[in-house]
Amino acid sequence: MRIPRHIGIIPDGNRRYAVAKGMSKEKGYDLGIDPGLTVFKLCKQYGVEEITFYGFTTDNTKRPREQRLAYTKACIDAVRLLTNEDADLLVVGNTESPMFPEELLAFTKRNAFGSGRIKVNFLVNYGWEWDLNNLKTLNDGRKNITKNIKSNDISRVDLIIRWGGRRRLSGFLPVQSIYSDFYVVDDYWPDFKAEHFTEAIEWYQSQDVTLGG
Amino acid sequence: MRIPRHIGIIPDGNRRYAVAKGMSKEKGYDLGIDPGLTVFKLCKQYGVEEITFYGFTTDNTKRPREQRLAYTKACIDAVRLLTNEDADLLVVGNTESPMFPEELLAFTKRNAFGSGRIKVNFLVNYGWEWDLNNLKTLNDGRKNITKNIKSNDISRVDLIIRWGGRRRLSGFLPVQSIYSDFYVVDDYWPDFKAEHFTEAIEWYQSQDVTLGG
Protein backbone atom coordinates (compact mmCIF):
# COMPACT_ATOMS: atom_id res chain seq x y z
CA MET A 1 0.00 0.00 0.00
CA ARG A 2 1.21 3.47 -0.95
CA ILE A 3 1.10 5.61 2.17
CA PRO A 4 1.31 9.39 1.87
CA ARG A 5 4.42 10.56 3.67
CA HIS A 6 2.78 13.77 4.87
CA ILE A 7 -0.96 14.33 5.44
CA GLY A 8 -2.61 17.72 5.97
CA ILE A 9 -5.82 17.80 7.99
CA ILE A 10 -8.37 20.61 7.47
CA PRO A 11 -10.94 19.98 10.21
CA ASP A 12 -13.81 22.12 8.94
CA GLY A 13 -17.50 22.16 9.86
CA ASN A 14 -17.36 22.49 13.66
CA ARG A 15 -19.75 25.45 13.69
CA ARG A 16 -22.16 23.96 11.16
CA TYR A 17 -22.20 20.76 13.23
CA ALA A 18 -23.03 22.70 16.41
CA VAL A 19 -25.84 24.59 14.68
CA ALA A 20 -27.25 21.37 13.21
CA LYS A 21 -27.37 19.93 16.73
CA GLY A 22 -29.12 23.01 18.12
CA MET A 23 -26.05 24.30 19.96
CA SER A 24 -24.45 27.71 19.60
CA LYS A 25 -21.66 27.82 17.05
CA GLU A 26 -18.70 28.01 19.43
CA LYS A 27 -19.70 24.72 21.09
CA GLY A 28 -18.51 22.85 18.00
CA TYR A 29 -14.78 23.34 18.49
CA ASP A 30 -14.43 21.23 21.62
CA LEU A 31 -16.01 18.33 19.75
CA GLY A 32 -13.11 18.45 17.30
CA ILE A 33 -10.46 17.44 19.81
CA ASP A 34 -11.25 13.70 19.99
CA PRO A 35 -11.32 13.32 16.19
CA GLY A 36 -7.89 14.95 16.06
CA LEU A 37 -6.44 12.42 18.46
CA THR A 38 -8.11 9.56 16.56
CA VAL A 39 -6.76 10.68 13.20
CA PHE A 40 -3.30 11.09 14.73
CA LYS A 41 -3.44 7.48 15.96
CA LEU A 42 -4.60 6.26 12.56
CA CYS A 43 -1.69 8.05 10.90
CA LYS A 44 0.71 6.41 13.34
CA GLN A 45 -0.83 3.00 12.68
CA TYR A 46 -0.55 3.46 8.89
CA GLY A 47 3.07 4.63 9.06
CA VAL A 48 2.49 8.23 7.98
CA GLU A 49 5.66 10.20 8.79
CA GLU A 50 4.28 13.73 9.14
CA ILE A 51 0.88 15.25 9.85
CA THR A 52 -0.18 18.90 9.86
CA PHE A 53 -3.34 20.10 11.60
CA TYR A 54 -4.98 23.33 10.49
CA GLY A 55 -5.75 24.82 13.91
CA PHE A 56 -6.80 28.41 13.30
CA THR A 57 -5.72 31.21 11.00
CA THR A 58 -5.22 34.95 11.20
CA ASP A 59 -8.31 35.13 8.92
CA ASN A 60 -10.33 33.25 11.55
CA THR A 61 -9.50 35.79 14.24
CA LYS A 62 -12.07 38.18 12.72
CA ARG A 63 -14.84 35.91 14.06
CA PRO A 64 -16.91 36.81 17.16
CA ARG A 65 -15.03 36.79 20.45
CA GLU A 66 -16.78 33.73 21.94
CA GLN A 67 -15.84 31.68 18.87
CA ARG A 68 -12.29 32.94 18.99
CA LEU A 69 -11.92 31.99 22.65
CA ALA A 70 -13.47 28.57 22.00
CA TYR A 71 -11.27 27.56 19.06
CA THR A 72 -8.16 28.90 20.79
CA LYS A 73 -8.93 26.80 23.86
CA ALA A 74 -9.58 23.75 21.68
CA CYS A 75 -6.18 24.20 20.01
CA ILE A 76 -4.41 24.53 23.36
CA ASP A 77 -6.14 21.41 24.66
CA ALA A 78 -5.35 19.47 21.49
CA VAL A 79 -1.65 20.37 21.59
CA ARG A 80 -1.49 19.38 25.27
CA LEU A 81 -3.11 16.03 24.50
CA LEU A 82 -0.53 15.40 21.80
CA THR A 83 2.26 15.75 24.37
CA ASN A 84 1.03 12.43 25.82
CA GLU A 85 1.61 10.72 22.46
CA ASP A 86 4.66 9.75 20.41
CA ALA A 87 4.88 13.05 18.57
CA ASP A 88 7.70 15.26 17.36
CA LEU A 89 5.57 18.34 17.90
CA LEU A 90 5.81 21.87 16.47
CA VAL A 91 3.33 24.74 16.65
CA VAL A 92 3.65 27.12 13.67
CA GLY A 93 2.04 30.56 13.49
CA ASN A 94 2.42 34.27 14.05
CA THR A 95 3.51 34.59 17.67
CA GLU A 96 3.90 38.37 17.40
CA SER A 97 0.14 38.96 17.48
CA PRO A 98 -1.96 38.98 20.68
CA MET A 99 -4.13 36.31 19.04
CA PHE A 100 -1.38 33.75 19.58
CA PRO A 101 -2.06 31.94 22.87
CA GLU A 102 0.90 32.26 25.22
CA GLU A 103 0.22 28.73 26.51
CA LEU A 104 1.56 27.47 23.18
CA LEU A 105 4.70 29.61 22.92
CA ALA A 106 6.76 26.78 24.43
CA PHE A 107 5.79 24.59 21.48
CA THR A 108 7.09 26.85 18.71
CA LYS A 109 10.37 24.96 18.78
CA ARG A 110 10.09 21.31 17.76
CA ASN A 111 9.96 18.96 20.76
CA ALA A 112 9.88 15.17 20.79
CA PHE A 113 7.31 13.61 23.14
CA GLY A 114 7.17 9.87 23.86
CA SER A 115 9.15 8.06 21.19
CA GLY A 116 8.55 11.12 18.95
CA ARG A 117 8.20 9.04 15.84
CA ILE A 118 5.73 11.20 13.85
CA LYS A 119 6.34 14.83 13.01
CA VAL A 120 3.19 16.67 14.03
CA ASN A 121 2.73 20.29 12.97
CA PHE A 122 -0.09 22.31 14.46
CA LEU A 123 -0.92 25.62 12.74
CA VAL A 124 -2.00 28.22 15.30
CA ASN A 125 -2.70 31.83 14.28
CA TYR A 126 -1.22 30.85 10.93
CA GLY A 127 -1.54 33.23 7.96
CA TRP A 128 -0.50 32.50 4.40
CA GLU A 129 0.66 36.11 4.00
CA TRP A 130 2.65 35.87 7.22
CA ASP A 131 4.20 32.66 5.89
CA LEU A 132 5.18 34.05 2.49
CA ASN A 133 6.21 37.51 3.55
CA ASN A 134 9.66 36.39 4.53
CA LEU A 135 10.81 35.51 1.02
CA LYS A 136 14.01 36.99 -0.25
CA THR A 137 14.98 38.07 -3.73
CA LEU A 138 17.86 35.67 -4.03
CA ASN A 139 16.80 34.38 -7.44
CA ASP A 140 17.81 30.83 -6.69
CA GLY A 141 14.34 29.53 -7.32
CA ARG A 142 12.49 26.76 -5.60
CA LYS A 143 14.97 26.19 -2.77
CA ASN A 144 14.97 29.88 -1.94
CA ILE A 145 11.23 29.69 -1.42
CA THR A 146 10.98 26.46 0.58
CA LYS A 147 13.88 27.54 2.81
CA ASN A 148 12.72 31.08 3.45
CA ILE A 149 9.03 30.73 4.15
CA LYS A 150 8.28 30.94 7.86
CA SER A 151 6.89 27.39 7.82
CA ASN A 152 10.16 26.02 6.41
CA ASP A 153 10.21 23.20 8.98
CA ILE A 154 7.04 21.76 7.40
CA SER A 155 7.67 19.59 4.34
CA ARG A 156 5.69 19.13 1.11
CA VAL A 157 2.20 17.74 1.80
CA ASP A 158 1.22 14.63 -0.19
CA LEU A 159 -2.44 14.36 0.75
CA ILE A 160 -4.78 16.98 2.19
CA ILE A 161 -8.02 15.74 3.73
CA ARG A 162 -10.67 18.37 4.36
CA TRP A 163 -13.85 17.70 6.31
CA GLY A 164 -17.07 19.69 5.98
CA GLY A 165 -17.57 19.52 2.20
CA ARG A 166 -15.79 22.70 1.10
CA ARG A 167 -13.43 22.20 -1.83
CA ARG A 168 -10.86 24.90 -1.16
CA LEU A 169 -7.57 25.30 0.66
CA SER A 170 -8.49 28.46 2.63
CA GLY A 171 -4.88 29.52 2.94
CA PHE A 172 -3.50 26.16 4.11
CA LEU A 173 0.29 26.11 3.50
CA PRO A 174 0.23 27.44 -0.10
CA VAL A 175 3.81 26.39 -0.88
CA GLN A 176 3.68 22.91 0.64
CA SER A 177 0.28 22.29 -1.03
CA ILE A 178 1.44 23.06 -4.59
CA TYR A 179 1.35 19.38 -5.63
CA SER A 180 -0.90 17.90 -2.92
CA ASP A 181 -3.77 15.59 -3.74
CA PHE A 182 -6.92 16.99 -2.20
CA TYR A 183 -9.62 14.74 -0.72
CA VAL A 184 -12.88 16.18 0.58
CA VAL A 185 -15.13 14.49 3.16
CA ASP A 186 -18.69 15.85 3.18
CA ASP A 187 -19.30 15.08 6.87
CA TYR A 188 -18.45 17.74 9.43
CA TRP A 189 -15.24 17.25 11.43
CA PRO A 190 -16.98 16.43 14.76
CA ASP A 191 -18.70 13.58 12.85
CA PHE A 192 -15.28 12.06 12.10
CA LYS A 193 -15.26 8.34 11.40
CA ALA A 194 -12.21 6.15 10.80
CA GLU A 195 -13.72 5.26 7.40
CA HIS A 196 -13.18 8.84 6.22
CA PHE A 197 -9.48 8.37 6.73
CA THR A 198 -9.28 4.89 5.24
CA GLU A 199 -11.35 5.96 2.21
CA ALA A 200 -9.00 8.89 1.64
CA ILE A 201 -6.01 6.51 1.78
CA GLU A 202 -7.78 4.14 -0.61
CA TRP A 203 -8.49 7.00 -3.03
CA TYR A 204 -4.85 8.06 -2.78
CA GLN A 205 -3.82 4.63 -4.12
CA SER A 206 -5.26 5.55 -7.52
CA GLN A 207 -3.39 8.87 -7.76
CA ASP A 208 -0.04 9.19 -9.44
CA VAL A 209 2.68 11.53 -8.19
CA THR A 210 4.07 13.66 -11.01
CA LEU A 211 5.07 16.86 -9.16
CA GLY A 212 3.77 18.74 -12.18
CA GLY A 213 6.03 16.86 -14.63
CA MET B 1 -27.37 33.52 -10.43
CA ARG B 2 -24.05 33.99 -8.64
CA ILE B 3 -21.36 34.11 -11.31
CA PRO B 4 -17.71 33.68 -10.32
CA ARG B 5 -15.86 36.83 -11.24
CA HIS B 6 -12.69 34.96 -12.17
CA ILE B 7 -12.46 31.34 -13.36
CA GLY B 8 -9.25 29.32 -13.63
CA ILE B 9 -9.14 26.53 -16.20
CA ILE B 10 -6.81 23.55 -15.72
CA PRO B 11 -7.17 21.62 -19.00
CA ASP B 12 -5.66 18.29 -17.97
CA GLY B 13 -5.88 14.85 -19.59
CA ASN B 14 -4.78 15.58 -23.15
CA ARG B 15 -2.17 12.82 -23.16
CA ARG B 16 -4.41 10.26 -21.46
CA TYR B 17 -7.13 11.06 -24.01
CA ALA B 18 -4.71 10.51 -26.89
CA VAL B 19 -3.52 7.18 -25.47
CA ALA B 20 -7.13 6.05 -24.89
CA LYS B 21 -7.83 6.78 -28.57
CA GLY B 22 -4.76 4.85 -29.72
CA MET B 23 -2.78 7.95 -30.65
CA SER B 24 0.66 8.92 -29.40
CA LYS B 25 0.58 11.19 -26.36
CA GLU B 26 1.57 14.45 -28.03
CA LYS B 27 -1.41 14.25 -30.40
CA GLY B 28 -3.70 15.17 -27.51
CA TYR B 29 -2.71 18.81 -27.17
CA ASP B 30 -4.11 20.01 -30.49
CA LEU B 31 -7.48 18.58 -29.49
CA GLY B 32 -7.50 20.95 -26.54
CA ILE B 33 -7.69 24.14 -28.60
CA ASP B 34 -11.38 23.98 -29.57
CA PRO B 35 -12.52 23.29 -25.98
CA GLY B 36 -10.56 26.36 -24.90
CA LEU B 37 -12.39 28.58 -27.36
CA THR B 38 -15.74 27.06 -26.34
CA VAL B 39 -15.15 27.61 -22.64
CA PHE B 40 -14.04 31.18 -23.36
CA LYS B 41 -17.33 31.81 -25.19
CA LEU B 42 -19.34 30.26 -22.35
CA CYS B 43 -17.58 32.55 -19.87
CA LYS B 44 -18.41 35.55 -22.02
CA GLN B 45 -22.04 34.45 -22.27
CA TYR B 46 -22.31 34.00 -18.49
CA GLY B 47 -20.73 37.37 -17.72
CA VAL B 48 -17.49 36.05 -16.18
CA GLU B 49 -15.04 38.98 -15.99
CA GLU B 50 -11.71 37.18 -15.99
CA ILE B 51 -10.48 33.76 -17.10
CA THR B 52 -7.06 32.18 -16.68
CA PHE B 53 -5.90 29.23 -18.78
CA TYR B 54 -3.17 26.95 -17.48
CA GLY B 55 -1.13 26.60 -20.69
CA PHE B 56 2.12 24.91 -19.70
CA THR B 57 4.51 25.13 -16.78
CA THR B 58 8.24 25.07 -16.22
CA ASP B 59 7.62 21.65 -14.61
CA ASN B 60 6.05 20.42 -17.88
CA THR B 61 9.17 21.31 -19.86
CA LYS B 62 10.89 18.19 -18.49
CA ARG B 63 8.65 16.07 -20.74
CA PRO B 64 9.90 14.46 -23.96
CA ARG B 65 10.74 16.87 -26.77
CA GLU B 66 7.86 15.90 -29.09
CA GLN B 67 5.36 16.58 -26.31
CA ARG B 68 7.02 19.88 -25.50
CA LEU B 69 6.87 21.01 -29.10
CA ALA B 70 3.24 19.91 -29.38
CA TYR B 71 1.92 21.69 -26.29
CA THR B 72 3.93 24.82 -27.10
CA LYS B 73 2.41 24.92 -30.58
CA ALA B 74 -1.07 24.37 -29.15
CA CYS B 75 -0.58 27.33 -26.78
CA ILE B 76 0.63 29.57 -29.59
CA ASP B 77 -2.36 28.59 -31.73
CA ALA B 78 -4.79 29.10 -28.85
CA VAL B 79 -3.46 32.58 -28.04
CA ARG B 80 -3.67 33.53 -31.73
CA LEU B 81 -7.28 32.32 -31.92
CA LEU B 82 -8.14 34.46 -28.89
CA THR B 83 -6.95 37.57 -30.73
CA ASN B 84 -10.03 37.13 -32.95
CA GLU B 85 -12.31 37.38 -29.89
CA ASP B 86 -13.29 40.14 -27.46
CA ALA B 87 -10.42 39.51 -25.07
CA ASP B 88 -8.19 41.70 -22.97
CA LEU B 89 -5.34 39.26 -23.37
CA LEU B 90 -2.17 38.70 -21.34
CA VAL B 91 0.39 35.89 -21.52
CA VAL B 92 2.15 35.32 -18.19
CA GLY B 93 5.27 33.21 -17.75
CA ASN B 94 9.04 33.11 -17.55
CA THR B 95 10.20 34.76 -20.78
CA GLU B 96 13.86 34.52 -19.78
CA SER B 97 14.02 30.80 -20.50
CA PRO B 98 14.45 29.28 -23.99
CA MET B 99 11.27 27.31 -23.32
CA PHE B 100 9.20 30.46 -23.73
CA PRO B 101 8.02 30.65 -27.37
CA GLU B 102 9.14 33.91 -28.98
CA GLU B 103 5.89 33.99 -30.96
CA LEU B 104 4.14 34.91 -27.70
CA LEU B 105 6.54 37.60 -26.47
CA ALA B 106 4.33 40.30 -27.98
CA PHE B 107 1.49 39.17 -25.71
CA THR B 108 3.29 39.60 -22.40
CA LYS B 109 1.84 43.10 -22.12
CA ARG B 110 -1.94 43.18 -21.85
CA ASN B 111 -3.65 43.95 -25.17
CA ALA B 112 -7.35 44.44 -25.87
CA PHE B 113 -8.68 42.59 -28.90
CA GLY B 114 -12.20 43.17 -30.27
CA SER B 115 -14.27 44.90 -27.63
CA GLY B 116 -11.80 43.50 -25.04
CA ARG B 117 -14.47 42.88 -22.46
CA ILE B 118 -13.05 39.80 -20.68
CA LYS B 119 -9.61 39.68 -19.12
CA VAL B 120 -8.00 36.52 -20.43
CA ASN B 121 -4.75 35.34 -18.87
CA PHE B 122 -2.80 32.55 -20.51
CA LEU B 123 -0.03 30.94 -18.46
CA VAL B 124 2.89 29.95 -20.69
CA ASN B 125 6.12 28.56 -19.23
CA TYR B 126 4.67 29.56 -15.86
CA GLY B 127 6.36 28.36 -12.67
CA TRP B 128 5.07 28.85 -9.14
CA GLU B 129 8.62 29.37 -7.89
CA TRP B 130 9.28 31.91 -10.65
CA ASP B 131 6.07 33.66 -9.61
CA LEU B 132 6.86 33.82 -5.90
CA ASN B 133 10.56 34.46 -6.13
CA ASN B 134 10.08 38.17 -6.58
CA LEU B 135 8.67 38.81 -3.12
CA LYS B 136 10.27 41.45 -1.01
CA THR B 137 10.74 41.63 2.75
CA LEU B 138 8.67 44.76 3.19
CA ASN B 139 6.63 43.32 6.05
CA ASP B 140 3.42 44.98 4.95
CA GLY B 141 1.59 41.71 4.62
CA ARG B 142 -0.96 40.64 2.09
CA LYS B 143 -0.69 43.63 -0.23
CA ASN B 144 3.07 43.21 -0.41
CA ILE B 145 2.54 39.70 -1.69
CA THR B 146 -0.22 40.29 -4.22
CA LYS B 147 1.61 43.33 -5.62
CA ASN B 148 5.06 41.77 -5.84
CA ILE B 149 4.44 38.36 -7.30
CA LYS B 150 5.26 38.26 -10.99
CA SER B 151 1.64 37.42 -11.85
CA ASN B 152 0.41 40.57 -10.07
CA ASP B 153 -1.84 41.49 -13.01
CA ILE B 154 -3.90 38.34 -12.38
CA SER B 155 -6.55 38.74 -9.68
CA ARG B 156 -7.87 36.33 -7.04
CA VAL B 157 -9.49 33.25 -8.63
CA ASP B 158 -13.04 32.45 -7.45
CA LEU B 159 -13.52 29.09 -9.13
CA ILE B 160 -10.97 26.66 -10.54
CA ILE B 161 -12.24 23.97 -12.88
CA ARG B 162 -9.87 21.10 -13.56
CA TRP B 163 -10.50 18.46 -16.21
CA GLY B 164 -8.98 14.96 -16.18
CA GLY B 165 -9.96 13.86 -12.67
CA ARG B 166 -6.89 14.92 -10.71
CA ARG B 167 -7.68 16.78 -7.49
CA ARG B 168 -4.63 18.97 -7.15
CA LEU B 169 -3.49 22.44 -8.17
CA SER B 170 -0.14 21.39 -9.71
CA GLY B 171 1.38 24.80 -9.10
CA PHE B 172 -1.50 26.86 -10.55
CA LEU B 173 -1.22 30.45 -9.21
CA PRO B 174 -0.66 29.56 -5.53
CA VAL B 175 -1.41 33.06 -4.24
CA GLN B 176 -4.52 33.73 -6.31
CA SER B 177 -5.85 30.22 -5.50
CA ILE B 178 -5.67 30.62 -1.71
CA TYR B 179 -9.47 30.92 -1.36
CA SER B 180 -10.63 29.41 -4.68
CA ASP B 181 -13.38 26.83 -4.87
CA PHE B 182 -12.09 23.81 -6.73
CA TYR B 183 -14.29 21.78 -9.08
CA VAL B 184 -13.01 18.63 -10.75
CA VAL B 185 -14.39 17.12 -13.97
CA ASP B 186 -13.47 13.48 -14.47
CA ASP B 187 -13.57 13.64 -18.28
CA TYR B 188 -10.38 14.51 -20.12
CA TRP B 189 -10.09 18.05 -21.49
CA PRO B 190 -10.42 17.07 -25.19
CA ASP B 191 -13.77 15.49 -24.18
CA PHE B 192 -15.01 18.92 -23.04
CA LYS B 193 -18.77 19.38 -23.00
CA ALA B 194 -20.67 22.58 -22.20
CA GLU B 195 -22.38 20.67 -19.37
CA HIS B 196 -19.07 20.43 -17.52
CA PHE B 197 -18.98 24.20 -17.34
CA THR B 198 -22.65 24.66 -16.47
CA GLU B 199 -22.46 21.96 -13.79
CA ALA B 200 -19.45 23.71 -12.26
CA ILE B 201 -21.37 26.99 -12.19
CA GLU B 202 -24.36 25.23 -10.64
CA TRP B 203 -22.15 23.68 -7.96
CA TYR B 204 -20.63 27.09 -7.30
CA GLN B 205 -24.13 28.38 -6.38
CA SER B 206 -24.07 26.25 -3.24
CA GLN B 207 -20.66 27.51 -2.07
CA ASP B 208 -20.30 30.45 0.29
CA VAL B 209 -17.45 32.93 0.02
CA THR B 210 -15.76 33.48 3.37
CA LEU B 211 -12.19 34.29 2.35
CA GLY B 212 -11.11 32.21 5.32
CA GLY B 213 -13.19 34.28 7.78
Interface residues (C-beta under 8 A of the other chain):
Chain A: T57 D59 N60 K62 R63 W128 E129 W130 L132 N133 N134 L135 K136 T137 L138 N139 G141 R142 N144 I145 R166 R167 R168 L169 S170 G171 P174 V175 S177 I178 Y179 S180 D181 F182 Y183 V184 Q207 T210 L211 G212 G213
Chain B: T57 D59 N60 K62 R63 W128 E129 W130 L132 N133 N134 L135 K136 T137 L138 N139 G141 R142 N144 I145 R166 R167 R168 L169 S170 G171 P174 V175 S177 I178 Y179 S180 D181 F182 Y183 V184 Q207 T210 L211 G212 G213
